[in-house]
Amino acid sequence: MSDWSANPPRGRRPQQGGYDYYARNRGSGGAPPQPPPTRRAGPPPPPPRRRKRMGWGKRIGIAVLVLLLVVVGFGIYVDSVLQRTEALEYDGRIADTPGTNWLLVGSDSREGLDEAQREELSAGDAAGRRTDSMMLVHIPTGGGKPALISLPRDSYVPIPGHGKDRLNAAFSIGGPQLLAQTVETVTDVHVDHYAEIGFGGFSELVDAVGGVDMCLDEPMDDDMANVHLAAGCQELDGPQALGFVRARYSLDGGDLERAENQRKLLGALTDKAMGPATLLNPFRLVPLANAAGTTFLLNDSDHVWHLFWLVKALGDVSGGNGITTSVPFGDFVRTDSGQSVIKWDSANASRLFGAIAANEPIPDDLVGP
């Protein structure tokens, strides 16, 4: 026995008959194992690619695009639910005048109100609809101040084909078409757009924005309009706001003072609707848009973007960057049938509407309640 087999390397056990170092390689002719091939030198493998992170500019751009799509989609939805009528389709229209003019009408229509709502709003059971308020909104071109002019419903004016009567009689006789035609005839101002809202719609709009703030110099108690308000500043809900703009029998100024109240509340409603507390709050914006979409009655060619510019103009008026006034009138007179009507101051009314038709500033002496 060799010295090696007698003393095998540490860690190896001799096989039966002696330890054979090359036993594992007998199949290959007993050659010793070959060392692994050496790898040829070369450039190191490239590092793993890192995914590029989206920059803040791209993130903001995507967010703006998504927001824009949401706004456009919401606007299309609101436009699709707006009610429309052929208010400005009639013969003998006044030629187009500069600027944009809206005929804004508040009607006492009970359409869409159930019995409980009629009782809450003191709307009664009268069928059809009549005008409760009429206003002309002028939006000048060239950056001038918009104007909100009240047209008292008891104004004694010529109604095409029906002689002279109260202005609101035009609506009762021939609806929006005859009313718009009458307004164009007596003012020589071209009416571009028409918007009408009824009892229930007005109340819903006020509730949708969370109420409006109004300040009263004196208490208001009007049983006919079912409104009882204390003097001072307070928040009015929908039914209270509706009663405020309808009340006239308890007012010293009657229909003229009511027209002034209507302008005040319309301004307060516009301020609330265009404020960030509404525009940035979907729980107010969505109900407001739904209420506007289902309660406004527009001319058949008008759309939601036209309505937006109207609201913006009213916001400018309310914010002090516009003019609010009423048609200059002479006095209250009685007709042969005994009706108490308002006779316009022809000379000053012509100056007022002449300035609007020419897209010129309204004379300062004609601006007032």
Beta strands, then each sheet from edge to edge (+ up, - down):
strand 1: 83-85
strand 2: 100-107
strand 3: 131-139
strand 4: 147-150
strand 5: 156-158
strand 6: 164-166
strand 7: 193-197
strand 8: 212-216
strand 9: 220-222
strand 10: 227-229
strand 11: 232-236
strand 12: 296-299
strand 13: 323-326
strand 14: 329-334
strand 15: 340-344
sheet 1: 1+ 12+ 7- 2- 3+ 4- 13-
sheet 2: 5+ 6-
sheet 3: 8+ 11-
sheet 4: 9+ 10-
sheet 5: 14+ 15-
end
